[in-house]
Amino acid sequence: MMTAEVNDRDLFPAEVHGWMLAPAAETYTPEDLYAYIDGASELYISYGFRKLAARRYTRQGWPEITVDLFEMNDAGSAFGIFAHSQEEPDQEIGRDSEYLDGLLRFWQGNYYVSLLCSPETPETRTALMALGRRLAQRLPRAGERPAALALLPENGLIGASIRYFRHPAWQNTYVFLAADNILGIGPETQALLARYDQGAERPVVLLVLYPDRVAAERAFASLRANLRLPADGEAALKLADGKYLAAGLEGSCIAAVWHGGGAAPCGQLLAAVRNKIAAFEKIGG
């Protein structure tokens, strides 16, 4: 497998639109990443970070371009860290990309790449996009989005809201589930969060995929006990904030829906999710 460190010379072009690659190169691992991005290192580590190659491009009289190339455990980890803060993604560069105010981010294969140049000008944007394309051409092209994304019903799905993770730190991203890891989210699981557009409502769907049915049943029993869900685990429960929560176990997956529009639409969205899971598992997804 190609790594950022071994192929450093090949990955980073020497020049792009007048910006020259600075000779200094920095490499970080999970043990010392905090020294480079203190306060945010745990975010990357929680997504399966392996190694960072940091390089800079300079041009006389122009702002510096910083390139951070993160090698992750796999394509799912690369997609996960990209999706963690996505707002308006597209597919212009790499597998998915996003450009906002002098920051270009994209993922491809098991790599997540961040390019920053501030303040932004038309010239710096042109240089960032060109550099991003050059890097994408040199990175491995293998790697698809996680197959688990197919479990999310398409109708009303807000694509930019999708979050994919394997660490319990992110289970409360949209709604508070619990302070503890009551669902047993970890390296052997896959978790998804997403929002839906249903008129005035923005319900939230949580999916957790387990390696087998036994693990899923154990986690579902924990969910029911901690949230005091009805015995069948499927009837919608009205929460203190007025929203409704419904959850169910389907195969080796747990699905939960938070909905502010009432018990009926909450149950309907859960049913749609469960139907997707059942169809997915039937064809061996």
Secondary structure as GFF3:
##gff-version 3
##sequence-region A 1 285
A	DSSP	alpha_helix	8	11	.	.	.	ID=ss1
A	DSSP	beta_strand	15	16	.	.	.	ID=ss2
A	DSSP	beta_strand	19	21	.	.	.	ID=ss3
A	DSSP	beta_strand	26	28	.	.	.	ID=ss4
A	DSSP	three_ten_helix	33	35	.	.	.	ID=ss5
A	DSSP	alpha_helix	41	46	.	.	.	ID=ss6
A	DSSP	beta_strand	49	59	.	.	.	ID=ss7
A	DSSP	beta_strand	62	72	.	.	.	ID=ss8
A	DSSP	alpha_helix	75	83	.	.	.	ID=ss9
A	DSSP	beta_strand	96	100	.	.	.	ID=ss10
A	DSSP	beta_strand	103	108	.	.	.	ID=ss11
A	DSSP	beta_strand	111	116	.	.	.	ID=ss12
A	DSSP	alpha_helix	122	138	.	.	.	ID=ss13
A	DSSP	three_ten_helix	147	151	.	.	.	ID=ss14
A	DSSP	three_ten_helix	159	161	.	.	.	ID=ss15
A	DSSP	beta_strand	163	165	.	.	.	ID=ss16
A	DSSP	three_ten_helix	168	170	.	.	.	ID=ss17
A	DSSP	beta_strand	190	195	.	.	.	ID=ss18
A	DSSP	beta_strand	204	209	.	.	.	ID=ss19
A	DSSP	alpha_helix	213	227	.	.	.	ID=ss20
A	DSSP	beta_strand	237	238	.	.	.	ID=ss21
A	DSSP	beta_strand	244	250	.	.	.	ID=ss22
A	DSSP	beta_strand	253	259	.	.	.	ID=ss23
A	DSSP	alpha_helix	263	282	.	.	.	ID=ss24
###
